[in-house]
Amino acid sequence: MVAFFGLLIFAALAIKFWYLIVGISGLVAAAYWGRRMADHQAERVEAERRRLAGIVARADQQHAWVMAGDDRGMFGEFPCPPL
């Protein structure tokens, strides 16, 4: 009997405050999707940071080659063109 009255009270509260239930559910869903989008953006930023770090490392290596008089510093991974 207690379970029946508990269910009855729960149903009455759900009917009376349906707009709060829907609103809170919407806020939870919006927070979830917002967090997912923020995580995705953070992953993209990290991937771009790694890509730029690779470019900087190659540029530093090529600069060192130029300072040492090596043609690889001028043309990178490609051979020197014939003259």
C-alpha positions, -999 to 999 in steps of 0.1 A, spaced: 0 0 0 29 23 8 44 17 -27 11 25 -43 8 58 -25 44 66 -32 38 60 -69 7 81 -68 25 110 -51 54 107 -77 29 108 -106 11 138 -91 44 157 -87 55 147 -122 23 161 -136 23 192 -115 60 201 -122 64 187 -157 79 220 -169 107 218 -143 115 182 -152 117 191 -189 137 223 -182 162 205 -160 165 177 -185 172 202 -213 199 219 -192 216 186 -185 215 177 -222 229 211 -232 257 208 -206 265 173 -219 267 184 -255 286 216 -246 312 196 -228 315 172 -257 320 201 -281 346 216 -258 365 183 -256 364 180 -293 378 215 -298 405 208 -273 416 177 -292 417 197 -325 438 224 -308 462 198 -295 465 182 -329 473 216 -345 498 223 -318 516 189 -325 515 197 -363 531 231 -358 557 217 -334 567 192 -361 571 221 -386 592 240 -361 614 210 -355 620 205 -392 627 242 -397 653 241 -369 670 211 -384 671 227 -418 685 259 -403 712 239 -386 720 223 -420 723 257 -437 746 269 -409 768 238 -414 769 245 -452 748 214 -461 725 217 -491 697 198 -474 691 229 -453 681 248 -485 660 221 -502 648 201 -472 642 164 -480 645 169 -517 678 166 -536 696 197 -549 684 204 -585 710 200 -612 727 232 -624 
